[in-house]
Amino acid sequence: MKPHEMREMTLDELTVHIDSLVDELANLQIKLRTKQLANPLRVRVLRREIAKARTVVREKQLGAKPGQTLNQATGANAASTDASAGR
């Protein structure tokens, strides 16, 4: 699922989606360890999918708007990033 599709979901829907992905990942990891998994790449894809979904949840919690970075949503000070870049 693409991030823009996830952004259209509610927080409750995202939570259910993440829970199902985590359950699927747990099952795949068991199969991977018992050498029953046909496509081990699916584990990496699922981990990334979970990370994308959790990022969208965090954006929603912070009130980020589409196209806005998390730093912009939290009001992170641009001067502090400029100061750390000049080290």
N, C-alpha and C positions, 0 to 999 in steps of 0.2 A: 504494500500500500504506500502511495506517495505521501509526503508530508502535507501537501496542500489538501489531500483528501482527509487526512487526520485532523487538520485544523477546522474542518467543517463539522467534526463530531463534537458531541458534548463531553464534559469531563467524565461523566458516568460511563458513556460508551467507550471512551478511551481506556478507562480503568478495566473494563471488562475485556477489551481487546488486548491490553497488556497482560492481564491474568491468563488469557488463553495462550498467548505467545510464550509466556514463562512456563506454563504446563507442557506445551509442545516441546520447548527446549529441554526440559527435564527428561522427558521421554526419549528424545533424540540422544541426549548424553548417555543415558543408560544403554541404549542400543549401540552407541559408538564404543562404549567400554566393553561390551560383550561381542563386538565384531559383527553385529547384525545390521549395521547401518549401510545402506547401499550408496548414499550420497552424503559424505561427511561435510561437504561444502555447505550443506543446509544449516549446520550448526552456526557457522559464521554469519550467514544471511539472517538467521533468526536473531542473533545477538545484536546485529546492526538495526534490525527492525524494531527491537525492543528499545534500543537507545533513541531511535528517531521518535518513537511514540512517547517516551519519557521526556524528551526535549519539548515536544509539543505541549505536553501537560504542564511543564514548567513555564513555558511561554504564556499559557492561558492563566496560570496562577499569578504571574507577574503583570499580566495585562498587556503583553506585547501585541502590537498590531502587525498585520501582514507586511513583510518587507522591512520590519524593524528588528535590529539585533537585540539580544538580551541586555547588553550594556546600555543601550539607549532606553530600553524599557525600565531598567532599574534606576536610571538617572546617574549612572557612573560618571564621575568627573573626568572630562577629557584632559584636564591639566595633569591629573595624576598619571595618566597613561603617557603623556608627553614627557613628564619628568622621569619616569622609569625607562623610557626609550633612550634617554640621553646618557645613561650610565656609561 
